């Protein structure tokens, strides 16, 4: 099935890209979550609009990405969450939680969709996450999860 991505999907493409995926993946995952729309001849007009909007919001050059990377890696991020006695969290830390913690710690505003967490964070302590700033630049963010 041919679709138009409306958001960046890791391993598939960026917003505005026209990609061909399996029918079930598009029908059951991408389209219901508003990550993509079905491709139509009229939809080609939407592609250009999506690409223009993406250019406004994304980091344009590698130099800008490196500056933001230096800011991110210099910030000490602490996130207070509810936890049990054994240090296990009630739930897990989400990308939105991490983005708001970065902003609260004095770092730059980061889009939650660009934050990559390897495995779900469900324990207290130090964790490392990655922020995809540019196709060629990733920033490592050290996150300290503490009990609230």
C-alpha positions as CSV (number, residue, x, y, z in Angstrom):
1,X,0.0,0.0,0.0
2,X,1.3,3.4,-0.9
3,X,1.1,6.0,1.9
4,X,2.2,9.5,2.7
5,X,3.9,9.9,6.1
6,X,2.6,12.8,8.2
7,X,5.2,12.3,11.0
8,X,8.7,10.9,11.1
9,X,8.7,7.2,11.6
10,X,11.9,5.6,12.7
11,X,13.3,3.2,10.1
12,X,10.7,4.2,7.5
13,X,11.0,7.9,6.6
14,X,10.3,11.5,7.4
15,X,7.2,13.5,7.2
16,X,6.1,14.1,3.6
17,X,7.8,11.0,2.2
18,X,5.7,8.7,0.0
19,X,6.5,5.1,0.9
20,X,5.2,1.6,0.1
21,X,4.4,-0.6,3.1
22,X,2.5,-3.7,3.8
23,X,-1.3,-3.3,4.0
24,X,-1.7,-4.4,7.6
25,X,1.1,-2.2,8.9
26,X,-0.5,0.8,7.2
27,X,-4.1,-0.1,8.1
28,X,-3.5,-1.2,11.7
29,X,-0.7,1.0,12.9
30,X,0.3,4.0,10.8
31,X,-3.1,5.3,9.7
32,X,-5.0,4.9,13.1
33,X,-2.1,6.7,14.9
34,X,-2.1,9.5,12.4
35,X,1.5,8.8,11.3
36,X,0.3,8.5,7.7
37,X,-2.5,9.0,5.3
38,X,-3.4,7.0,2.2
39,X,-1.8,8.1,-1.0
40,X,-4.1,9.6,-3.6
41,X,-3.5,11.8,-6.6
42,X,-5.0,14.7,-4.7
43,X,-2.8,13.8,-1.7
44,X,0.3,14.8,-3.7
45,X,-0.6,18.4,-3.0
46,X,-0.5,17.6,0.7
47,X,3.0,16.3,0.4
48,X,4.4,19.7,-0.5
49,X,2.6,21.3,2.4
50,X,3.8,18.7,4.9
51,X,7.4,19.2,3.6
52,X,7.2,23.0,4.0
53,X,5.9,22.6,7.6
54,X,8.7,20.1,8.3
55,X,11.4,22.6,7.1
56,X,10.1,25.3,9.4
57,X,10.3,23.1,12.5
58,X,13.4,21.0,11.9
59,X,17.0,21.9,12.5
60,X,18.4,23.1,9.1
61,X,22.1,22.5,9.3
62,X,24.6,20.2,10.9
63,X,26.2,23.2,12.7
64,X,22.8,24.0,14.4
65,X,22.4,20.4,15.3
66,X,25.8,20.3,16.9
67,X,25.0,23.4,18.9
68,X,21.8,21.9,20.2
69,X,23.7,18.6,20.9
70,X,26.2,20.5,23.0
71,X,23.4,22.1,25.0
72,X,21.6,18.8,25.5
73,X,24.7,16.9,26.6
74,X,25.6,19.7,29.1
75,X,22.3,19.6,30.9
76,X,21.8,17.5,33.9
77,X,18.2,16.1,33.6
78,X,16.4,14.8,36.7
79,X,12.9,13.4,36.5
80,X,10.8,12.8,39.7
81,X,8.3,10.0,39.4
82,X,6.2,7.8,41.7
83,X,7.9,4.6,42.6
84,X,7.4,1.7,45.0
85,X,9.7,0.6,47.8
86,X,11.9,-1.6,45.7
87,X,12.7,1.2,43.2
88,X,10.2,0.0,40.6
89,X,8.1,2.7,38.9
90,X,4.3,2.8,38.7
91,X,4.2,2.6,34.9
92,X,7.2,3.8,32.8
93,X,8.9,7.0,31.8
94,X,7.5,8.3,28.4
95,X,9.1,10.4,25.8
96,X,6.9,13.3,26.7
97,X,8.1,13.1,30.3
98,X,11.7,13.2,29.1
99,X,11.0,16.2,26.8
100,X,9.4,18.2,29.6
101,X,12.2,17.3,32.0
102,X,14.8,18.5,29.5
103,X,12.9,21.8,29.2
104,X,12.6,22.1,33.0
105,X,16.3,21.5,33.5
106,X,17.1,24.5,31.3
107,X,17.8,22.7,28.0
108,X,16.4,23.4,24.6
109,X,12.8,22.4,23.6
110,X,12.9,18.9,22.1
111,X,10.2,17.2,20.1
112,X,9.1,14.1,21.9
113,X,9.0,12.1,18.7
114,X,12.7,12.6,18.3
115,X,13.5,11.0,21.6
116,X,14.5,7.4,21.4
117,X,14.5,5.2,24.5
118,X,16.0,1.7,24.0
119,X,14.0,-0.2,26.5
120,X,11.2,1.1,28.7
121,X,12.5,2.9,31.8
122,X,10.8,1.3,34.7
123,X,13.4,1.7,37.5
124,X,15.0,4.5,39.5
125,X,18.5,5.4,38.7
126,X,20.6,6.7,35.8
127,X,19.5,6.0,32.3
128,X,20.7,7.1,28.8
129,X,18.5,8.2,26.0
130,X,19.1,9.4,22.5
131,X,17.7,12.5,20.8
132,X,17.7,12.4,16.9
133,X,18.4,16.1,16.1
134,X,19.4,15.7,12.4
135,X,19.8,12.6,10.2
136,X,23.5,12.7,10.9
137,X,23.5,14.0,14.5
138,X,22.3,12.2,17.7
139,X,22.7,13.6,21.2
140,X,23.0,11.4,24.2
141,X,21.0,12.6,27.2
142,X,21.8,11.3,30.7
143,X,18.6,11.0,32.7
144,X,18.4,10.5,36.4
145,X,15.1,9.1,37.5
146,X,14.4,9.8,41.2
147,X,11.4,9.0,43.5
148,X,8.9,11.8,44.0
